[in-house]
């Protein structure tokens, strides 16, 4: 009954009525003269009375101030390290901002759990100080420490948010470079093949005749559609079926496919080629497909659009 009544009084008065066993630390209402309710220890004399005037405690305010200071120091330390690593000359405002952005990305996975823990524990500690201001001092320092603990993760979130568009652009550039790599390698191989043999290869796999010390050509062949390769040549041909000879020489251009074996056997040199490539999704037949035309990589959709516009513009 006594314990139930103690639940409805103020915390400070309840602490004065509670007895703490010096043996086991058990808290109970009553006197040690009747024995501890947990370990049964009894007092051998009268307990010392509480002092009339107790000095307020500064432990909780010091704890919050130290936590906030440590978070600020950790962020400034990472910023300084990033600044030293990237320093290439004079240090200006934007170099410091870039170093802070790097520090924010390095601390992001540490800052999230630390922030949750600090906000949860710090809020409880600060509220306990507000409920009993006569027992605790340094409220201003506790408030400053809690504010610093909140501002550091907020600053990290802002710096990360500012750099997200640039990070996404860099990621897309990386994907584009990865998608273009096989095409650039094949373009180099076709160029070297043409220099060595005087013509482009009839089929894409003919580039295996070239020396490939680093294996880049073999790796590129595995990532392309070799069946889509097409080599062509512009040659001059005289018409053979005319009722009568014409004055002068009538010359017409003929686009010859690279798979024409009888023409290649006559010594025709292929001068142009096309090679379809997969885009960043590494799948053929999608909107981001690429095409390698005479060493230049373009989007297949743009090439089709240009060809359609050129045909429509012809009279």
C-alpha positions in Angstrom: 0.0 0.0 0.0 2.9 2.3 0.8 4.6 1.6 -2.5 1.4 2.3 -4.5 1.0 5.7 -2.7 4.5 6.6 -3.6 3.8 6.4 -7.3 1.5 9.4 -7.2 3.9 11.8 -5.5 6.6 14.0 -7.1 9.9 12.3 -8.1 12.0 14.4 -5.7 9.8 13.5 -2.7 9.7 9.9 -3.7 13.5 9.8 -3.8 13.6 11.1 -0.3 11.2 8.4 1.0 13.0 5.6 -0.9 15.8 3.6 0.8 18.6 2.2 -1.2 20.3 -0.9 0.2 24.1 -0.4 0.3 24.6 -4.2 -0.2 22.6 -4.9 -3.4 21.3 -1.5 -4.5 17.7 -2.5 -4.2 15.3 0.4 -3.7 12.3 0.1 -1.4 10.1 2.1 0.8 10.9 1.7 4.5 13.9 1.5 6.8 16.9 -0.9 6.7 16.1 -1.6 10.4 13.5 -4.1 9.1 15.8 -5.6 6.5 16.3 -5.2 2.8 13.5 -6.7 0.7 15.9 -8.2 -1.7 19.0 -9.5 0.2 17.7 -9.2 3.8 20.6 -7.0 5.0 19.8 -5.0 8.1 21.3 -1.7 9.3 23.5 -1.6 12.4 22.6 1.9 13.3 20.7 4.9 12.4 21.1 6.1 8.8 22.8 9.5 8.3 20.2 12.2 7.6 20.1 13.8 4.2 21.8 17.2 4.0 19.5 20.2 4.2 21.1 21.8 1.1 22.3 19.6 -1.8 24.4 21.0 -4.6 22.9 20.5 -8.1 24.5 18.0 -10.3 26.2 18.9 -13.6 26.8 15.4 -14.8 23.9 15.3 -17.3 24.6 18.7 -18.8 28.3 17.7 -19.1 27.3 14.5 -20.9 25.2 16.3 -23.5 27.9 18.9 -24.0 30.5 16.3 -24.6 28.4 14.3 -27.0 27.7 17.4 -29.1 31.3 18.4 -29.0 32.5 15.0 -30.1 30.1 15.0 -33.1 31.4 18.4 -34.2 35.0 17.4 -33.8 34.5 14.2 -35.8 32.9 16.1 -38.7 35.7 18.8 -38.6 38.4 16.1 -38.5 37.0 14.3 -41.5 36.7 17.6 -43.4 40.3 18.5 -42.6 41.5 15.0 -43.7 39.6 15.4 -47.0 40.9 18.9 -47.5 44.5 17.7 -47.0 44.0 14.8 -49.4 42.5 17.0 -52.2 44.8 20.0 -51.6 46.5 20.9 -54.9 47.4 24.5 -54.2 45.7 27.4 -52.5 42.9 26.6 -50.2 39.7 28.6 -50.8 36.0 28.5 -49.9 35.0 26.0 -52.5 37.8 23.7 -51.7 36.6 23.7 -48.1 33.0 23.1 -49.2 34.1 20.2 -51.4 36.0 18.7 -48.5 33.0 19.0 -46.3 30.9 17.2 -48.9 33.4 14.4 -49.0 33.4 14.2 -45.2 29.6 14.0 -45.2 29.6 11.1 -47.6 32.2 9.3 -45.5 30.2 9.8 -42.3 26.7 9.1 -43.6 26.5 5.5 -42.4 28.0 6.4 -39.0 25.9 9.5 -38.6 22.5 7.8 -39.0 22.7 5.3 -36.1 24.6 7.8 -33.9 22.0 10.5 -34.6 19.1 8.2 -33.7 20.8 7.1 -30.4 21.8 10.7 -29.4 18.4 12.2 -30.1 16.6 9.5 -28.2 18.9 9.5 -25.2 19.6 13.2 -25.3 16.0 14.1 -25.3 15.2 12.0 -22.3 18.2 13.5 -20.4 17.2 17.0 -21.3 13.6 16.5 -20.3 14.6 15.1 -16.9 16.7 18.2 -16.3 13.7 20.4 -17.2 11.5 18.5 -14.8 13.8 18.9 -11.9 15.8 22.1 -12.4 16.7 22.3 -8.7 18.7 19.0 -9.0 20.7 19.8 -12.2 22.7 22.7 -13.3 24.3 23.7 -16.6 21.0 23.7 -18.6 22.5 26.2 -21.1 25.5 23.9 -21.8 23.1 20.9 -22.1 21.0 22.8 -24.6 24.1 23.8 -26.7 25.3 20.2 -26.7 22.0 18.8 -27.8 21.7 21.5 -30.5 25.2 20.6 -31.8 24.2 16.9 -31.9 21.2 17.8 -34.0 23.0 20.3 -36.3 25.8 18.0 -37.4 23.6 15.3 -38.9 21.4 18.1 -40.4 24.5 19.6 -42.1 25.6 16.2 -43.3 22.1 15.6 -44.9 22.3 19.0 -46.6 25.8 18.4 -48.0 24.8 15.0 -49.3 21.6 16.4 -50.8 23.5 19.1 -52.7 25.9 16.5 -54.3 23.2 14.0 -55.2 22.6 15.4 -58.8 26.3 15.5 -59.5 26.7 11.9 -58.1 23.9 10.7 -60.4 25.5 12.4 -63.4 28.8 10.8 -62.6 27.1 7.4 -62.3 25.5 7.9 -65.6 28.8 8.9 -67.2 30.3 5.7 -65.8 27.5 3.6 -67.2 27.9 5.3 -70.6 31.7 4.8 -70.6 31.2 1.2 -69.7 28.7 0.8 -72.6 31.0 2.6 -75.1 34.1 0.6 -74.1 33.4 -2.4 -76.4 32.6 -0.2 -79.3 35.7 1.9 -78.9 37.8 -1.2 -78.7 36.2 -2.6 -81.9 36.7 0.7 -83.6 40.4 0.7 -82.8 40.6 -2.9 -83.9 38.9 -2.2 -87.3 41.3 0.8 -87.8 44.3 -1.4 -87.1 43.0 -4.1 -89.4 42.5 -1.7 -92.2 46.0 -0.3 -91.8 47.5 -3.8 -91.8 45.4 -5.5 -94.5 44.2 -2.5 -96.6 40.5 -3.2 -96.1 38.0 -3.6 -93.3 37.2 -7.2 -92.2 34.5 -9.0 -93.9 33.1 -10.3 -90.6 33.7 -8.8 -87.2 35.5 -11.9 -85.9 38.3 -11.4 -88.5 39.9 -8.9 -86.1 41.1 -11.9 -84.1 43.9 -12.0 -86.7 45.4 -8.9 -85.0 47.7 -9.3 -82.0 45.8 -9.0 -78.8 48.3 -9.0 -75.9 45.9 -7.6 -73.3 42.9 -9.6 -74.4 40.8 -6.4 -74.9 39.7 -7.4 -78.4 38.5 -10.9 -77.3 36.6 -9.3 -74.4 34.9 -6.8 -76.7 33.9 -9.5 -79.1 32.0 -11.2 -76.3 30.0 -8.0 -75.6 28.9 -7.2 -79.1 26.5 -8.6 -81.7 29.0 -9.8 -84.2 26.2 -10.9 -86.6 25.1 -7.3 -86.9 28.4 -6.1 -88.3 28.1 -4.8 -91.9 31.0 -3.6 -94.1 30.4 -1.7 -97.2 32.4 -0.1 -100.0 31.7 2.6 -102.6 32.9 1.5 -106.0 32.5 2.8 -109.5 30.8 0.5 -112.0 30.0 0.9 -115.7 26.5 -0.1 -116.8 26.5 -3.3 -118.8 23.0 -3.4 -120.2 22.6 -0.4 -122.5 21.2 -0.5 -126.0 23.9 1.7 -127.3 27.1 3.3 -125.9 26.8 6.7 -124.4 29.1 9.6 -124.9 31.6 9.8 -122.0 31.7 7.5 -119.1 28.5 7.0 -117.1 29.5 6.1 -113.5 27.2 5.0 -110.8 27.8 4.3 -107.1 27.0 0.9 -105.8 26.9 0.1 -102.1 28.2 -3.4 -101.7 27.5 -5.5 -98.6 30.6 -6.8 -96.8 29.3 -10.4 -96.9 29.6 -10.5 -100.7 32.3 -13.0 -101.1 32.7 -12.9 -104.9 33.4 -9.2 -104.8 35.8 -9.4 -101.9 37.7 -12.1 -103.8 38.2 -9.6 -106.7 40.2 -7.2 -104.4 37.5 -4.8 -103.3 38.5 -2.9 -100.2 35.7 -2.2 -97.7 35.9 1.3 -96.4 32.8 1.8 -94.2 31.1 -0.3 -91.5 28.3 -0.4 -89.0 28.2 -2.3 -85.8 25.2 -2.3 -83.4 26.0 -2.1 -79.7 24.0 -2.5 -76.5 23.4 0.5 -74.3 23.9 1.0 -70.6 21.3 -1.7 -69.9 23.5 -4.2 -71.8 20.4 -5.4 -73.7 19.9 -5.3 -77.5 16.6 -4.0 -78.9 16.0 -1.3 -76.3 15.8 2.5 -76.6 19.3 3.1 -75.4 20.9 0.9 -78.1 24.1 2.4 -79.7 25.6 2.0 -83.2 29.2 2.3 -84.2 29.6 3.9 -87.7 33.1 4.3 -89.0 34.6 4.8 -85.5 31.8 7.1 -84.2 29.4 5.9 -81.6 25.9 7.3 -81.7 22.5 6.4 -80.4 20.7 4.1 -82.8 17.4 6.0 -82.4 19.1 9.3 -83.4 20.7 7.6 -86.5 17.3 6.3 -87.6 15.8 9.7 -87.1 18.5 11.4 -89.1 18.2 8.9 -91.9 14.4 9.3 -92.0 14.7 13.1 -92.1 17.3 12.8 -94.9 15.0 10.6 -97.0 12.1 12.8 -96.4 14.1 15.9 -97.6 15.1 14.3 -100.9 13.0 15.5 -103.9 
